[in-house]
Amino acid sequence: MTISNSQHFPLMLAGTQAPSGELSVSSPFSQQVIGTAAQCTSTHIEAALDAAQRIARNRMQWLSVSERVRILENTARLMLDDAQALAENAAAEGGKPLTDSIVEVTRAIAGIKMCVEHISAQSGEVVPLQEPQPNTLRIGFSQKEPIGVVVAVSAFNHPLNLIVHQVGAAIAAGCPVIVKPADDTPLSCLKFVQLLRQAGLPDAWAQVAIPDSLALATQLVCDPRVAFFTFIGSAKVGWMLRSKLAPGTRCALEHGGVAPVIIDASADLNKAIPAILKGGFYHAGQVCVSVQRVFVDKALSQNFAQELTKQAQLLAVGDPLNASTEVGPLIRPAEAQRIDEWVQAAVAGGAQLLCGGEILANNCYAPTVLLNPPQDAKVSREEIFGPVVCIYEYLDLVEAIKHANALDVAFQAAVFAQDIDRAMKIYHYIDASAVMLNDHTAFRQDNMPFAGLRHSGLGVGGIGHTIDDMQISKMLIMKSPLN
């Protein structure tokens, strides 16, 4: 299956100035141009922020909860009608295999429904007050209001679902939003915003910025009119942008990790191996909580390594639009080259290459399993964001946990154990915001808390949590005499 017709998206920003240029979007597998999008200038950014700020500051233009619910419900129906095309588009531009892209679209539609459910059930609170004056009654309660203009910067690896988490949540919260999608995968974002507008959302409530320079992206993010900044991407960029935010701008950052898995001596390898296979090689490892470091009890390590290697070699690597493909391409050729350099350096340092370790055609990289890489190798210390799983044998569980916790990142982790006491011990001592028992680290449902710790991020993701972040609690205190 191939995407034969290139799509073009015009500017989706306020203002009338002509675009500054055109961004070509290519398939990471075939390098075929599959779409183009108009780029914006500093003047466009200024007009977009001004339009969003006018809405945020004019309460008469705010969308009521019922209006937001109607728009989001219409959007979910439109997405369902267009689900196959949305999945094919996401697979074509991002390289995630079609079977997994179909799951992404299903999750994105469910995410819109979660937005509706969250704001439909949302309420404030009654605040208990101690009355210091006789014959006087005070009652306090709070309600939710939108925080203001939201700016979202997103990543390439889930080009539709991440946009739902950021843009869908902003609309649900009642905030006008300007989104900058990843340059590699803007088409899914543009299509989603088109669907929002088709569903009844006024244009200025959701705008898409594709700046023609990084400086313009920084200008957008750091403007004092921005009330909330939501970022999904690399730690280097995220923390840099946070340092430049205007005073008063709140933010949430979602970066990545070097996800650890502990396989205890009591583990059932029949459960562990298929889970590790999926968690390590899903989307060619281009997932912020992808399995990367697997610490295996010495008594199980040989059998585990042999079987994981065998299964990794059977994975179908190739065209993401082919229904049988299990591992697609890397997003850019430079990423395949970087991953290979890290793997070869680990092997030179003493790691045993059990399978893979080579660049394949069409920007793909062979699913790779390394045994006992050095602890100071890049594959052991930095997020590889590629189809590479590292196995470390251990004799002492305490030492294994110490190595798992040794990095400046912490996100999701996993433990495989049939002994519940051992499982609880590992859960207690491992550094993570979520620990999966007998499942891989990349498991996520869109309503669960999703939080990177230390350098891995700031704040808590998940549909409901993000909506709450984009709102304030506004209190009313009523005073009444009793006589």
C-alpha positions in Angstrom: 0.0 0.0 0.0 1.3 3.5 -0.8 0.1 7.1 -0.4 0.0 8.2 -4.1 -1.6 11.7 -3.8 0.5 14.4 -2.1 -1.6 16.6 0.2 -1.2 20.3 0.6 -2.2 22.3 3.6 -2.5 26.1 3.5 -1.8 28.3 6.4 -4.0 27.6 9.4 -3.2 30.8 11.3 -4.9 34.2 11.8 -3.9 37.0 9.4 -3.8 37.4 5.6 -0.1 37.6 4.8 1.2 35.1 2.2 3.2 32.1 3.6 6.9 32.4 3.7 7.5 29.0 2.0 6.5 25.4 1.9 7.5 22.5 4.0 7.8 19.2 2.2 6.9 16.1 4.2 8.5 12.8 3.0 7.9 9.2 3.9 10.8 8.0 6.1 10.7 4.7 4.3 10.5 5.6 0.6 11.6 9.3 0.9 8.6 10.0 -1.4 7.0 13.4 -0.8 3.6 12.7 0.7 2.5 16.2 1.5 3.3 19.9 1.8 2.4 22.6 4.4 2.6 26.4 4.2 5.2 27.9 6.5 4.8 31.0 8.6 6.8 34.2 9.4 7.2 36.3 12.5 4.2 38.4 11.4 2.0 35.3 11.3 3.1 34.3 14.8 2.3 37.7 16.1 -1.2 37.7 14.4 -1.9 34.2 15.8 -1.0 35.1 19.3 -3.0 38.3 19.1 -6.1 36.4 17.8 -5.8 33.8 20.6 -5.2 36.4 23.3 -8.3 38.4 22.1 -10.4 35.2 22.7 -8.8 34.4 26.0 -9.4 38.0 27.3 -13.0 38.3 26.1 -15.2 36.2 28.3 -18.1 36.8 25.9 -16.3 34.7 23.3 -15.5 31.8 25.6 -17.0 28.5 24.6 -19.4 27.0 27.2 -19.0 23.4 28.4 -21.9 22.3 26.3 -20.4 23.9 23.2 -17.1 22.2 23.8 -18.8 18.9 24.4 -20.7 19.2 21.1 -17.6 20.1 19.1 -15.5 17.3 20.6 -18.3 14.8 20.1 -18.6 15.9 16.4 -14.8 15.6 16.1 -14.8 12.0 17.4 -17.5 11.0 14.9 -15.6 12.6 12.0 -12.4 10.8 13.1 -14.2 7.5 13.3 -15.5 8.0 9.7 -12.0 8.8 8.5 -10.1 6.3 10.7 -8.5 4.3 8.0 -7.2 7.3 6.1 -5.9 8.9 9.4 -4.0 5.6 10.2 -2.5 5.4 6.7 -1.5 9.0 6.8 0.2 8.6 10.3 2.0 5.5 9.1 3.2 7.2 5.9 4.6 10.3 7.6 5.9 8.8 10.8 6.9 5.3 9.8 5.0 3.5 12.5 3.6 0.2 11.1 0.0 0.4 9.9 -1.3 -2.1 12.4 0.1 0.1 15.3 -1.1 3.3 13.6 -4.6 1.9 13.5 -4.3 1.4 17.2 -3.1 5.0 17.6 -6.1 6.3 15.8 -8.4 4.2 17.9 -6.7 5.6 21.0 -7.0 9.2 19.7 -10.7 8.9 19.2 -11.0 7.4 22.7 -8.9 10.4 23.9 -11.4 12.8 22.5 -14.2 10.9 24.3 -12.2 11.1 27.5 -12.0 14.9 27.1 -15.8 15.0 26.9 -16.2 12.7 29.9 -13.8 14.8 32.0 -15.3 18.2 31.4 -18.9 16.8 31.6 -18.2 15.5 35.1 -15.9 18.4 36.2 -16.8 20.3 39.3 -15.2 22.7 41.8 -15.3 22.3 45.6 -16.9 23.7 48.6 -14.3 25.2 51.0 -15.0 24.9 54.7 -14.6 28.3 56.3 -14.3 29.1 60.0 -16.3 32.3 60.7 -14.3 34.7 62.9 -17.3 37.2 63.3 -20.5 36.6 65.2 -23.8 36.5 63.4 -22.0 36.3 60.0 -22.0 33.5 57.6 -19.4 32.9 54.8 -19.6 30.2 52.2 -16.8 29.5 49.8 -16.8 27.4 46.6 -14.6 27.2 43.5 -15.2 26.5 39.8 -12.9 25.8 36.9 -11.9 28.4 34.3 -9.5 28.2 31.4 -6.0 29.4 32.1 -5.6 31.3 28.9 -3.6 30.9 25.7 -2.0 27.5 25.3 1.0 26.8 23.1 1.8 23.2 22.3 5.0 21.8 20.8 4.7 18.1 19.8 6.9 15.1 18.8 6.9 13.0 15.7 6.4 9.5 17.1 2.6 9.6 17.7 1.6 12.3 15.2 -2.1 12.1 15.9 -2.5 10.9 19.5 0.0 13.3 21.0 -1.9 16.2 19.3 -5.1 15.0 20.9 -3.4 15.0 24.3 -2.4 18.6 23.8 -4.8 20.3 21.4 -7.9 18.2 22.3 -7.2 18.8 26.0 -6.8 22.6 25.4 -10.2 22.8 23.6 -11.8 20.7 26.4 -10.3 23.1 29.0 -11.7 26.1 27.1 -8.4 27.5 26.0 -7.4 28.8 22.5 -4.4 26.8 21.4 -1.6 27.3 18.9 0.2 24.1 18.1 3.6 23.5 16.5 3.8 19.9 15.3 7.1 18.1 14.5 8.5 19.1 11.1 8.7 15.4 10.2 5.1 14.7 10.9 2.8 17.8 10.6 0.1 16.3 8.4 -1.8 14.4 11.1 -1.9 17.5 13.2 -3.1 19.6 10.3 -5.8 17.1 9.4 -6.9 16.9 13.1 -7.3 20.7 13.3 -9.2 20.6 10.0 -11.6 18.1 11.6 -12.0 20.3 14.7 -13.0 23.2 12.5 -15.3 21.0 10.5 -16.9 19.9 13.8 -17.8 23.5 14.6 -14.7 25.0 16.3 -14.1 28.6 15.2 -10.8 28.9 13.4 -9.0 31.1 15.9 -9.5 28.6 18.7 -7.0 26.1 17.2 -4.2 27.3 15.0 -1.2 25.4 13.5 2.2 27.1 13.3 4.9 25.7 11.0 7.6 28.3 11.5 10.3 28.6 8.8 13.0 28.8 11.6 13.8 27.6 15.1 14.0 31.2 16.2 10.3 31.7 15.3 9.3 28.6 17.3 11.1 30.1 20.3 9.3 33.4 19.7 6.0 31.6 19.8 6.7 29.6 23.0 8.3 32.4 25.0 5.8 35.2 24.3 4.3 36.7 27.5 0.7 36.1 26.1 1.2 32.4 26.6 -0.4 31.2 29.8 0.5 27.5 29.4 3.2 25.7 27.4 2.9 21.9 26.8 6.0 20.2 25.3 6.6 16.7 24.1 10.1 16.0 22.8 13.8 15.8 23.8 15.0 16.9 27.3 17.6 19.1 25.8 15.0 21.2 23.9 12.3 21.0 26.6 14.5 22.3 29.5 16.0 25.0 27.2 12.5 26.3 26.3 11.4 26.2 29.9 14.3 28.4 30.9 13.1 31.1 28.4 9.4 31.2 29.3 7.9 34.5 30.1 7.2 35.1 33.8 3.9 33.6 34.8 3.8 31.0 32.0 3.1 27.5 33.4 4.3 24.4 31.6 4.3 20.7 31.4 7.3 18.8 29.8 7.3 15.2 28.6 10.7 13.9 27.6 12.1 10.4 27.6 13.9 7.8 29.6 16.1 4.7 29.4 13.4 2.4 30.6 14.6 -0.4 33.0 13.1 -3.9 33.4 13.9 -6.2 36.2 13.4 -9.9 35.5 13.4 -11.7 38.8 14.4 -15.4 39.2 10.8 -16.2 39.8 9.7 -14.7 36.4 7.7 -16.6 33.9 9.7 -16.2 30.6 6.7 -17.2 28.6 5.1 -13.9 29.8 8.3 -11.8 29.8 9.7 -12.5 26.3 6.7 -11.5 24.1 6.2 -8.4 26.3 9.8 -7.3 26.1 9.8 -8.0 22.3 6.8 -5.7 21.9 8.0 -3.0 24.3 11.5 -2.9 22.9 10.8 -3.0 19.2 7.4 -1.3 18.9 7.7 1.7 16.5 11.3 0.7 16.0 12.0 1.7 19.6 11.0 5.3 19.0 8.9 5.6 22.1 9.8 7.6 25.2 9.2 4.6 27.5 10.5 1.9 25.2 12.2 -1.1 26.8 15.9 -0.4 26.7 17.7 -1.9 29.7 16.7 -5.4 30.8 18.3 -6.7 34.0 18.0 -10.5 34.1 18.8 -12.9 37.0 21.8 -15.0 36.0 19.8 -18.2 36.4 17.5 -17.1 33.6 19.7 -15.0 31.5 20.9 -17.6 29.0 17.4 -18.9 28.1 16.0 -15.4 28.1 18.7 -14.0 25.8 18.5 -16.9 23.4 14.7 -16.8 23.0 14.5 -13.0 22.8 17.2 -13.1 20.1 15.3 -15.8 18.2 12.1 -13.8 18.3 13.7 -10.5 17.4 15.2 -12.1 14.2 11.7 -13.2 13.1 10.3 -9.7 13.2 9.1 -8.3 9.8 11.0 -5.1 9.1 10.0 -2.9 6.2 7.3 -0.7 4.7 5.1 0.7 7.4 2.1 0.7 5.1 2.4 -3.1 4.6 -0.1 -4.8 6.9 2.5 -7.5 7.8 5.3 -5.1 8.9 6.1 -5.2 12.6 9.1 -2.8 12.7 9.2 0.2 10.4 11.9 2.8 9.5 13.7 5.4 11.7 12.3 8.8 11.3 15.5 10.2 9.6 18.6 8.6 8.0 20.8 10.4 10.5 19.0 8.5 13.3 19.9 5.1 11.8 23.5 6.2 11.5 23.6 7.5 15.1 22.0 4.2 16.5 24.6 2.1 14.6 27.4 4.2 16.0 26.1 3.6 19.5 25.7 -0.1 18.9 29.2 -0.5 17.4 30.8 1.4 20.2 29.1 -0.8 22.8 30.4 -3.9 20.9 33.8 -2.5 20.8 33.6 -1.9 24.6 32.8 -5.6 25.2 29.1 -6.1 24.6 28.1 -9.3 22.8 26.0 -8.7 19.7 23.3 -11.4 19.7 21.4 -10.1 16.6 21.0 -7.1 14.5 23.6 -4.3 14.6 23.2 -3.2 11.0 21.5 -0.5 8.9 19.0 -1.9 6.5 17.5 -0.5 3.3 14.9 2.3 3.4 16.2 3.8 6.6 15.4 0.7 8.7 17.6 -0.7 11.4 17.7 -4.4 12.2 16.2 -5.3 15.6 19.2 -5.5 17.9 19.9 -7.4 21.1 23.1 -6.7 23.1 24.3 -8.7 26.0 26.2 -7.1 28.9 27.1 -3.7 27.4 29.4 -1.6 29.5 27.6 0.5 32.1 29.3 3.6 30.7 28.3 2.9 27.1 25.8 5.3 25.5 23.3 2.4 25.0 23.4 2.0 28.8 23.1 5.6 29.8 21.2 7.5 27.1 17.9 7.1 25.4 18.6 5.3 22.1 15.2 5.8 20.6 15.8 2.9 18.3 15.2 -0.9 18.0 17.9 -1.9 20.5 17.4 -3.9 23.7 20.2 -4.3 26.1 20.4 -7.3 28.5 22.5 -7.2 31.7 23.0 -10.4 33.8 22.9 -9.9 37.6 23.6 -12.1 40.6 22.5 -9.6 43.2 19.1 -8.0 43.0 20.1 -5.0 45.1 23.0 -4.3 42.6 20.6 -4.6 39.7 18.2 -2.1 41.1 21.1 0.2 41.9 22.2 0.2 38.2 18.6 0.7 37.1 18.3 3.8 39.3 21.7 5.2 38.4 20.7 7.6 35.6 19.4 11.2 35.6 16.2 10.1 34.0 13.3 8.1 35.5 9.9 7.4 33.8 8.2 4.0 33.6 9.8 0.7 34.6 8.7 -2.9 34.7 9.3 -6.0 36.8 8.6 -9.6 35.9 8.1 -11.9 38.9 5.7 -14.6 40.1 6.8 -14.2 43.7 4.7 -11.3 44.9 7.0 -10.4 47.8 9.9 -10.0 45.4 7.8 -8.0 43.0 6.7 -5.7 45.8 10.3 -5.2 46.9 11.4 -4.2 43.4 8.4 -1.9 43.0 9.3 -0.2 46.3 13.0 0.4 45.5 13.0 1.2 41.8 12.9 4.9 40.7 9.8 5.4 38.4 6.5 7.1 38.3 4.8 3.9 37.2 5.9 0.3 37.5 4.4 -2.4 35.3 4.1 -5.9 36.8 4.5 -8.7 34.2 4.1 -6.2 31.4 6.5 -4.0 29.4 7.5 -0.4 30.2 5.7 1.1 27.1 2.2 0.3 28.3 0.0 3.3 28.5 -3.7 4.1 28.5 -4.6 7.7 27.9 -6.4 8.4 31.1 -3.6 7.2 33.4 -1.0 9.5 34.9 2.1 9.7 32.7 4.9 11.5 34.4 8.6 11.8 33.7 10.8 12.3 36.8 14.1 14.1 37.1 15.3 15.0 33.6 12.5 13.0 32.1 9.9 15.8 32.4 7.8 18.1 34.5 4.2 17.7 35.5 1.8 14.8 34.9 0.4 13.9 31.5 -2.8 12.0 30.7 -6.0 13.5 29.3 -7.7 14.5 32.6 -4.5 15.7 34.2 -3.6 17.8 31.2 -7.1 19.4 31.1 -6.7 20.3 34.8 -3.3 21.8 34.2 -4.9 24.1 31.6 -7.4 25.4 34.0 -7.5 27.4 37.2 -9.7 27.1 40.2 -11.6 30.3 40.8 -13.1 30.8 44.2 -16.1 32.8 45.3 -16.5 33.8 49.0 -20.0 34.9 49.9 -20.6 36.8 53.1 -24.1 37.2 54.6 -25.3 38.6 58.0 -27.5 36.3 60.0 -29.5 39.0 61.7 
